[in-house]
Amino acid sequence: MSGPARSVSRVSAAALSGGSGDPDLRSAADVIATGARAMSGTWSRTIPGSIGVRMDGMTAIIAAGAPVARPAEYRLRHPLFGNRDFWYGPPGQPFLSPAAIAGMDAAMAKYAVKLDRLAAEAGYR
């Protein structure tokens, strides 16, 4: 193992492809990503399709690549089509952080299956 596991939630414009990592951790992160897609899908057509899970060693990164994702999640104001004389509030609602909070128990339960399997393989009952 390359160090302690970390949890990360961020909004990024990076492409969502890369290493496979721990499939059980990816499965647990998918629970949160699914929740984020559902939350953002109530007000956006572009964000749900841009949300994905990328593995970086023992870290699962849940990210959204749609341009409006960052202003929505962090509640950032933005100029209308680059016109800095007209500023508007953020679009939609935060979706990654609330999805992480709402899905935390289900994601942990999904990952606990791996821990139970490892304990059983080690002879624990």
Stockholm file with secondary structure:
# STOCKHOLM 1.0

chainA/1-125         MSGPARSVSRVSAAALSGGSGDPDLRSAADVIATGARAMSGTWSRTIPGSIGVRMDGMTAIIAAGAPVARPAEYRLRHPLFGNRDFWYGPPGQPFLSPAAIAGMDAAMAKYAVKLDRLAAEAGYR
#=GR chainA/1-125 SS CCSCCEEEECCCCSCCCCCCCCHHHHHHHHHHHHHHHHHHTTTCSSHHHHEEEEEETTEEEEEECSTTHHHHHHTCCEEETTEEEEEECCCSCCCHHHHHHHHHHHHHHHHHHHHHHHHHHTTCC
#=GC SS_cons         CCSCCEEEECCCCSCCCCCCCCHHHHHHHHHHHHHHHHHHTTTCSSHHHHEEEEEETTEEEEEECSTTHHHHHHTCCEEETTEEEEEECCCSCCCHHHHHHHHHHHHHHHHHHHHHHHHHHTTCC
//
